[in-house]
Amino acid sequence: MMKVRLSNQLHDLEKLENFVLKQAEFNSHLEKVYSSKELKAHEAFINLPFNKFQVIEILELKKKINAKNLKKIFVLGIGGSSQGTKAIYDLLKDRENLVEMEFLDYVSSKNLESAIKKIKRVERDEYLIFVISKSGNTIETIYNLEILENYLEIVPSRVIFITDEKNPHEAIIKHKKYHLLNIPKKIGGRYSVFTHVGLAPLTFAGVNIVKLLEGAAYQVRDLLEGNSTAPLSAASKFLSISQINESLFPDNNFLELGKWEKQLFNESLGKKEGIMFSSFGNFFIEVHSSLQYYLNSQDLFLNIISFEDRDTLYLKETSILGKNFVNTDVNEINRAIEMAVKKDLSSRNIPFICYEFDELNEYEIGSYMQAKMIEAVFLGLFYKINPFTQPDVQSHKEAIGNYLK
């Protein structure tokens, strides 16, 4: 099970716990949301891991669609409509025998032309297209879909449209005979990875979504029992008055998770001055490009994510590095680098939290992502910001339409 270590903070654990306990009214609200089992509040994303109806609906759809020969899955969606799915897929694709997935998450002739060629090369039962837009009006997503419709004879039974319960274009979707799955209205895009948004494409790709949801459910139970580290990590960041919140991941397969996390925090919290900006990078690369900055910044909060691959290589002999390196494996070298950096950070009083993955599987990924969503909501509470709205993003979307008039 993933371990979270909060030992390198500017404030002791007791102070963090007392700070969270003072939010008794909000904690009570979360308990009521959970007890209702409904999805009628923004915070009801905590109920998603326990919602069996979603899984049943996806499995019933899978019975209708011939997926035995599936070779390619295309996901059309942007931001919260695809980034969580992309993150989970990238973490698992090298470890599990998954159906190949491609993401059309921005408008690009190169990507569209590639997708068109690939769809033309496969049989009608060898591909699926997921179109994901909560509003049904996301310009990039609908534009990409209609480009594909212009250049291909798309088989309607191979398209799955995932959207809000009251999509203004539902009649058009049904007329085209596309499959339709709904997203609960109150669940915002960046909190939607455990709705059909993430679960449906991942199921068809071969991901074990039951384990994914079990990992997420573990975090929710911990939260309600007062054992979750997510509110404590939020309290630690808020009390540190840091301006930069940076997550450092152990390899490049985690970087799509970093993009998901960046959107989660920046879009949820970035609504007034003085809020920390979230970023991410590869730990071992950033050590050589940003460590000088890290060690001399008083506005920084780091999240260090660790994972040691059990299938690793040994250095049998060396003519350059010296005898201390003989018979070491890759994990030992990376562990030494990590420990040295942590020691330097501690000596400069730079706060950081450690997340240690024991296994890179659906359960631990689900647990991590759920914890981060809980953390984002508590940071919103502490900053007195509604973490579920995005008023400036909406006005931006309207501006795009105005430019095209």
NUVEXKOL-166563 format. One record per residue (C-alpha): residue number from 1; chain; x, y, z. Coordinates in nm, 2 decimals. Layout:
REM residues N
NUM, A, X, Y, Z;
...
REM end
This chain:
REM residues 405
1, A, 0.00, 0.00, 0.00;
2, A, 0.12, 0.35, -0.08;
3, A, 0.29, 0.52, 0.22;
4, A, 0.27, 0.89, 0.28;
5, A, 0.54, 1.05, 0.50;
6, A, 0.47, 1.39, 0.65;
7, A, 0.78, 1.42, 0.87;
8, A, 0.95, 1.70, 0.68;
9, A, 0.71, 1.99, 0.76;
10, A, 0.74, 2.34, 0.90;
11, A, 0.47, 2.25, 1.15;
12, A, 0.45, 1.94, 1.37;
13, A, 0.19, 1.67, 1.31;
14, A, -0.02, 1.77, 1.61;
15, A, -0.06, 2.12, 1.49;
16, A, -0.17, 1.99, 1.15;
17, A, -0.42, 1.75, 1.30;
18, A, -0.57, 2.03, 1.53;
19, A, -0.60, 2.26, 1.23;
20, A, -0.80, 2.00, 1.04;
21, A, -1.02, 1.92, 1.34;
22, A, -1.12, 2.28, 1.36;
23, A, -1.31, 2.23, 1.03;
24, A, -1.58, 2.03, 1.21;
25, A, -1.86, 2.18, 1.01;
26, A, -1.71, 2.08, 0.68;
27, A, -1.61, 1.73, 0.80;
28, A, -1.98, 1.69, 0.91;
29, A, -2.09, 1.80, 0.57;
30, A, -1.87, 1.54, 0.40;
31, A, -2.02, 1.27, 0.63;
32, A, -2.37, 1.37, 0.53;
33, A, -2.28, 1.37, 0.16;
34, A, -2.13, 1.02, 0.20;
35, A, -2.43, 0.89, 0.40;
36, A, -2.67, 1.00, 0.13;
37, A, -2.50, 0.78, -0.13;
38, A, -2.62, 1.03, -0.39;
39, A, -2.43, 1.23, -0.65;
40, A, -2.62, 1.56, -0.59;
41, A, -2.34, 1.77, -0.44;
42, A, -2.00, 1.88, -0.58;
43, A, -1.83, 1.69, -0.30;
44, A, -2.01, 1.37, -0.40;
45, A, -1.71, 1.26, -0.60;
46, A, -1.62, 1.08, -0.27;
47, A, -1.92, 0.85, -0.34;
48, A, -1.81, 0.75, -0.69;
49, A, -1.59, 0.46, -0.57;
50, A, -1.90, 0.30, -0.41;
51, A, -2.14, 0.35, -0.70;
52, A, -2.20, 0.01, -0.85;
53, A, -2.45, 0.14, -1.11;
54, A, -2.17, 0.29, -1.31;
55, A, -1.98, -0.03, -1.34;
56, A, -2.30, -0.23, -1.42;
57, A, -2.38, 0.03, -1.70;
58, A, -2.04, 0.00, -1.85;
59, A, -2.04, -0.38, -1.84;
60, A, -2.39, -0.39, -2.00;
61, A, -2.26, -0.16, -2.28;
62, A, -1.96, -0.39, -2.32;
63, A, -2.20, -0.68, -2.39;
64, A, -2.37, -0.48, -2.67;
65, A, -2.04, -0.38, -2.83;
66, A, -1.82, -0.64, -3.00;
67, A, -1.49, -0.57, -2.82;
68, A, -1.32, -0.91, -2.88;
69, A, -1.11, -0.79, -3.18;
70, A, -1.05, -0.44, -3.04;
71, A, -0.71, -0.30, -3.14;
72, A, -0.74, 0.08, -3.11;
73, A, -0.92, 0.32, -2.88;
74, A, -0.94, 0.69, -2.96;
75, A, -1.04, 0.93, -2.68;
76, A, -1.16, 1.27, -2.79;
77, A, -1.16, 1.50, -2.49;
78, A, -0.96, 1.78, -2.32;
79, A, -0.86, 1.86, -1.96;
80, A, -1.07, 1.68, -1.71;
81, A, -1.25, 1.48, -1.98;
82, A, -0.93, 1.29, -2.07;
83, A, -0.63, 1.37, -1.86;
84, A, -0.71, 1.14, -1.57;
85, A, -0.77, 0.85, -1.82;
86, A, -0.45, 0.93, -1.99;
87, A, -0.25, 0.94, -1.66;
88, A, -0.38, 0.59, -1.56;
89, A, -0.32, 0.44, -1.90;
90, A, 0.04, 0.57, -1.92;
91, A, 0.12, 0.43, -1.57;
92, A, -0.01, 0.08, -1.66;
93, A, 0.05, 0.04, -2.04;
94, A, 0.40, -0.11, -2.00;
95, A, 0.29, -0.35, -1.72;
96, A, -0.04, -0.48, -1.85;
97, A, -0.15, -0.61, -2.18;
98, A, -0.38, -0.32, -2.26;
99, A, -0.55, -0.22, -2.59;
100, A, -0.37, 0.07, -2.75;
101, A, -0.52, 0.41, -2.67;
102, A, -0.47, 0.74, -2.84;
103, A, -0.58, 1.08, -2.71;
104, A, -0.70, 1.36, -2.94;
105, A, -0.69, 1.62, -2.66;
106, A, -0.63, 1.93, -2.87;
107, A, -0.68, 2.04, -3.23;
108, A, -0.39, 1.92, -3.45;
109, A, -0.39, 1.83, -3.82;
110, A, -0.10, 1.60, -3.76;
111, A, -0.28, 1.40, -3.49;
112, A, -0.61, 1.40, -3.68;
113, A, -0.45, 1.28, -4.00;
114, A, -0.27, 1.00, -3.81;
115, A, -0.60, 0.89, -3.64;
116, A, -0.78, 0.89, -3.98;
117, A, -0.51, 0.67, -4.13;
118, A, -0.52, 0.43, -3.84;
119, A, -0.90, 0.40, -3.84;
120, A, -0.89, 0.33, -4.22;
121, A, -0.64, 0.05, -4.17;
122, A, -0.85, -0.15, -3.92;
123, A, -1.18, -0.34, -3.95;
124, A, -1.50, -0.19, -3.82;
125, A, -1.49, -0.41, -3.50;
126, A, -1.13, -0.33, -3.42;
127, A, -1.17, 0.04, -3.31;
128, A, -1.37, 0.25, -3.07;
129, A, -1.41, 0.62, -3.04;
130, A, -1.49, 0.79, -2.71;
131, A, -1.62, 1.14, -2.73;
132, A, -1.61, 1.31, -2.39;
133, A, -1.74, 1.65, -2.32;
134, A, -1.94, 1.73, -2.00;
135, A, -2.11, 2.03, -2.15;
136, A, -2.14, 1.88, -2.50;
137, A, -2.00, 2.21, -2.63;
138, A, -1.63, 2.17, -2.58;
139, A, -1.50, 2.33, -2.90;
140, A, -1.18, 2.13, -2.94;
141, A, -1.36, 1.80, -2.88;
142, A, -1.65, 1.85, -3.10;
143, A, -1.43, 2.00, -3.38;
144, A, -1.21, 1.69, -3.37;
145, A, -1.52, 1.46, -3.39;
146, A, -1.66, 1.65, -3.68;
147, A, -1.33, 1.64, -3.87;
148, A, -1.33, 1.26, -3.83;
149, A, -1.69, 1.25, -3.95;
150, A, -1.59, 1.46, -4.25;
151, A, -1.31, 1.23, -4.36;
152, A, -1.43, 0.88, -4.25;
153, A, -1.74, 0.67, -4.27;
154, A, -1.76, 0.61, -3.90;
155, A, -1.96, 0.31, -3.78;
156, A, -2.21, 0.46, -3.53;
157, A, -2.19, 0.15, -3.31;
158, A, -1.82, 0.22, -3.26;
159, A, -1.87, 0.57, -3.10;
160, A, -1.95, 0.62, -2.73;
161, A, -2.05, 0.97, -2.63;
162, A, -2.00, 1.06, -2.27;
163, A, -2.16, 1.38, -2.15;
164, A, -2.37, 1.56, -1.90;
165, A, -2.72, 1.43, -1.81;
166, A, -2.88, 1.73, -1.99;
167, A, -2.67, 1.76, -2.30;
168, A, -2.82, 2.02, -2.54;
169, A, -2.72, 1.80, -2.84;
170, A, -2.86, 1.47, -2.70;
171, A, -3.11, 1.45, -2.99;
172, A, -2.83, 1.48, -3.25;
173, A, -2.63, 1.21, -3.07;
174, A, -2.92, 0.98, -3.06;
175, A, -3.01, 1.05, -3.43;
176, A, -2.65, 0.95, -3.52;
177, A, -2.71, 0.63, -3.32;
178, A, -2.40, 0.68, -3.11;
179, A, -2.39, 0.51, -2.77;
180, A, -2.46, 0.75, -2.48;
181, A, -2.33, 0.75, -2.12;
182, A, -2.40, 1.03, -1.88;
183, A, -2.19, 1.21, -1.63;
184, A, -2.36, 1.32, -1.30;
185, A, -2.43, 1.69, -1.33;
186, A, -2.27, 1.79, -1.00;
187, A, -1.94, 1.61, -1.06;
188, A, -1.69, 1.86, -1.22;
189, A, -1.46, 1.75, -1.50;
190, A, -1.14, 1.75, -1.29;
191, A, -1.31, 1.53, -1.03;
192, A, -1.46, 1.30, -1.28;
193, A, -1.20, 1.03, -1.34;
194, A, -1.40, 0.78, -1.14;
195, A, -1.72, 0.84, -1.35;
196, A, -1.78, 0.70, -1.70;
197, A, -1.53, 0.97, -1.82;
198, A, -1.24, 0.75, -1.70;
199, A, -1.40, 0.41, -1.62;
200, A, -1.56, 0.34, -1.96;
201, A, -1.25, 0.39, -2.19;
202, A, -1.02, 0.22, -1.93;
203, A, -1.26, -0.08, -1.91;
204, A, -1.25, -0.14, -2.28;
205, A, -0.87, -0.10, -2.27;
206, A, -0.84, -0.38, -2.02;
207, A, -0.78, -0.19, -1.70;
208, A, -0.92, -0.34, -1.38;
209, A, -1.15, -0.06, -1.28;
210, A, -1.28, -0.26, -0.97;
211, A, -0.93, -0.24, -0.82;
212, A, -0.90, 0.12, -0.92;
213, A, -1.22, 0.20, -0.74;
214, A, -1.12, -0.01, -0.44;
215, A, -0.80, 0.20, -0.40;
216, A, -1.01, 0.52, -0.42;
217, A, -1.26, 0.38, -0.17;
218, A, -0.98, 0.32, 0.08;
219, A, -0.90, 0.69, 0.08;
220, A, -1.26, 0.79, 0.14;
221, A, -1.30, 0.55, 0.43;
222, A, -0.98, 0.68, 0.58;
223, A, -1.11, 1.03, 0.54;
224, A, -1.44, 0.96, 0.72;
225, A, -1.26, 0.77, 1.00;
226, A, -1.02, 1.06, 1.06;
227, A, -0.71, 0.87, 0.93;
228, A, -0.66, 1.04, 0.59;
229, A, -0.33, 1.21, 0.53;
230, A, -0.49, 1.42, 0.25;
231, A, -0.64, 1.69, 0.48;
232, A, -0.31, 1.70, 0.67;
233, A, -0.10, 1.76, 0.35;
234, A, -0.35, 2.04, 0.25;
235, A, -0.31, 2.19, 0.60;
236, A, 0.07, 2.17, 0.57;
237, A, 0.08, 2.35, 0.24;
238, A, -0.17, 2.62, 0.35;
239, A, 0.02, 2.69, 0.67;
240, A, 0.36, 2.70, 0.49;
241, A, 0.24, 3.00, 0.28;
242, A, 0.43, 2.85, -0.01;
243, A, 0.38, 3.00, -0.36;
244, A, 0.49, 2.69, -0.56;
245, A, 0.36, 2.34, -0.51;
246, A, 0.58, 2.10, -0.72;
247, A, 0.54, 1.73, -0.76;
248, A, 0.85, 1.53, -0.86;
249, A, 0.78, 1.19, -1.01;
250, A, 1.02, 0.89, -1.04;
251, A, 1.00, 0.84, -1.42;
252, A, 0.84, 0.98, -1.73;
253, A, 0.54, 0.74, -1.73;
254, A, 0.42, 0.95, -1.43;
255, A, 0.42, 1.28, -1.62;
256, A, 0.07, 1.25, -1.75;
257, A, -0.03, 1.21, -1.39;
258, A, 0.16, 1.53, -1.32;
259, A, -0.05, 1.71, -1.59;
260, A, -0.37, 1.58, -1.43;
261, A, -0.26, 1.70, -1.09;
262, A, -0.15, 2.03, -1.22;
263, A, -0.49, 2.10, -1.37;
264, A, -0.67, 1.97, -1.06;
265, A, -0.49, 2.22, -0.83;
266, A, -0.45, 2.52, -1.06;
267, A, -0.80, 2.52, -1.20;
268, A, -0.96, 2.44, -0.86;
269, A, -0.77, 2.71, -0.66;
270, A, -0.64, 2.97, -0.90;
271, A, -0.91, 3.23, -0.85;
272, A, -0.73, 3.50, -0.65;
273, A, -0.39, 3.63, -0.57;
274, A, -0.16, 3.46, -0.33;
275, A, -0.26, 3.10, -0.42;
276, A, 0.03, 2.86, -0.48;
277, A, 0.09, 2.75, -0.84;
278, A, 0.12, 2.37, -0.90;
279, A, 0.38, 2.22, -1.13;
280, A, 0.55, 1.89, -1.18;
281, A, 0.86, 1.72, -1.33;
282, A, 1.08, 1.41, -1.34;
283, A, 1.27, 1.40, -1.00;
284, A, 1.60, 1.27, -1.14;
285, A, 1.60, 1.52, -1.43;
286, A, 1.49, 1.82, -1.21;
287, A, 1.77, 1.74, -0.97;
288, A, 2.01, 1.85, -1.25;
289, A, 1.81, 2.14, -1.37;
290, A, 1.63, 2.29, -1.07;
291, A, 1.80, 2.18, -0.74;
292, A, 1.99, 2.50, -0.72;
293, A, 1.66, 2.68, -0.71;
294, A, 1.49, 2.44, -0.48;
295, A, 1.76, 2.47, -0.21;
296, A, 1.74, 2.85, -0.21;
297, A, 1.37, 2.91, -0.23;
298, A, 1.15, 2.99, 0.07;
299, A, 0.83, 2.98, -0.14;
300, A, 0.85, 2.61, -0.24;
301, A, 0.66, 2.30, -0.13;
302, A, 0.77, 1.97, -0.28;
303, A, 0.59, 1.64, -0.32;
304, A, 0.84, 1.36, -0.38;
305, A, 0.68, 1.05, -0.53;
306, A, 0.89, 0.73, -0.52;
307, A, 0.86, 0.39, -0.68;
308, A, 1.12, 0.11, -0.71;
309, A, 1.08, -0.13, -1.00;
310, A, 1.15, -0.48, -0.88;
311, A, 1.27, -0.59, -1.22;
312, A, 1.59, -0.39, -1.23;
313, A, 1.95, -0.41, -1.37;
314, A, 2.28, -0.46, -1.18;
315, A, 2.62, -0.31, -1.26;
316, A, 2.84, -0.62, -1.27;
317, A, 3.17, -0.44, -1.32;
318, A, 3.31, -0.09, -1.38;
319, A, 3.63, 0.07, -1.51;
320, A, 3.53, 0.43, -1.43;
321, A, 3.30, 0.46, -1.13;
322, A, 3.50, 0.26, -0.87;
323, A, 3.45, -0.05, -0.66;
324, A, 3.17, 0.10, -0.45;
325, A, 2.94, 0.08, -0.75;
326, A, 3.01, -0.28, -0.83;
327, A, 2.70, -0.51, -0.78;
328, A, 2.47, -0.21, -0.72;
329, A, 2.14, -0.20, -0.90;
330, A, 1.94, 0.09, -1.05;
331, A, 1.72, 0.12, -0.75;
332, A, 2.02, 0.17, -0.51;
333, A, 2.16, 0.45, -0.73;
334, A, 1.83, 0.63, -0.75;
335, A, 1.77, 0.58, -0.37;
336, A, 2.11, 0.73, -0.30;
337, A, 2.03, 1.03, -0.52;
338, A, 1.69, 1.07, -0.35;
339, A, 1.82, 1.05, 0.00;
340, A, 2.09, 1.30, -0.07;
341, A, 1.84, 1.55, -0.21;
342, A, 1.60, 1.50, 0.09;
343, A, 1.89, 1.56, 0.33;
344, A, 1.98, 1.89, 0.16;
345, A, 1.61, 2.00, 0.16;
346, A, 1.58, 1.92, 0.53;
347, A, 1.89, 2.12, 0.61;
348, A, 1.74, 2.42, 0.43;
349, A, 1.40, 2.38, 0.59;
350, A, 1.23, 2.33, 0.26;
351, A, 0.90, 2.14, 0.33;
352, A, 0.82, 1.82, 0.14;
353, A, 0.59, 1.52, 0.16;
354, A, 0.70, 1.17, 0.04;
355, A, 0.46, 0.94, -0.14;
356, A, 0.60, 0.59, -0.17;
357, A, 0.43, 0.35, -0.42;
358, A, 0.47, -0.01, -0.31;
359, A, 0.33, -0.15, -0.64;
360, A, 0.24, 0.04, -0.96;
361, A, -0.11, -0.11, -1.00;
362, A, -0.47, 0.00, -1.03;
363, A, -0.53, 0.00, -0.65;
364, A, -0.24, 0.23, -0.56;
365, A, -0.31, 0.46, -0.85;
366, A, -0.68, 0.49, -0.75;
367, A, -0.58, 0.56, -0.39;
368, A, -0.33, 0.83, -0.49;
369, A, -0.57, 1.01, -0.73;
370, A, -0.85, 1.01, -0.48;
371, A, -0.62, 1.15, -0.21;
372, A, -0.52, 1.43, -0.44;
373, A, -0.88, 1.53, -0.51;
374, A, -0.95, 1.53, -0.14;
375, A, -0.64, 1.75, -0.08;
376, A, -0.76, 2.00, -0.34;
377, A, -1.10, 2.03, -0.18;
378, A, -0.95, 2.09, 0.17;
379, A, -0.71, 2.35, 0.02;
380, A, -1.01, 2.52, -0.12;
381, A, -1.17, 2.52, 0.22;
382, A, -0.86, 2.67, 0.39;
383, A, -0.82, 2.94, 0.12;
384, A, -1.19, 3.01, 0.13;
385, A, -1.22, 2.93, -0.24;
386, A, -1.49, 2.72, -0.41;
387, A, -1.27, 2.44, -0.57;
388, A, -1.55, 2.33, -0.81;
389, A, -1.60, 2.64, -1.02;
390, A, -1.40, 2.78, -1.31;
391, A, -1.56, 3.12, -1.40;
392, A, -1.26, 3.25, -1.60;
393, A, -1.23, 2.93, -1.81;
394, A, -1.60, 2.96, -1.90;
395, A, -1.55, 3.32, -2.02;
396, A, -1.25, 3.21, -2.22;
397, A, -1.46, 2.94, -2.40;
398, A, -1.72, 3.21, -2.49;
399, A, -1.45, 3.44, -2.62;
400, A, -1.33, 3.17, -2.87;
401, A, -1.68, 3.15, -3.01;
402, A, -1.69, 3.53, -3.05;
403, A, -1.37, 3.53, -3.25;
404, A, -1.52, 3.29, -3.50;
405, A, -1.83, 3.50, -3.57;
REM end
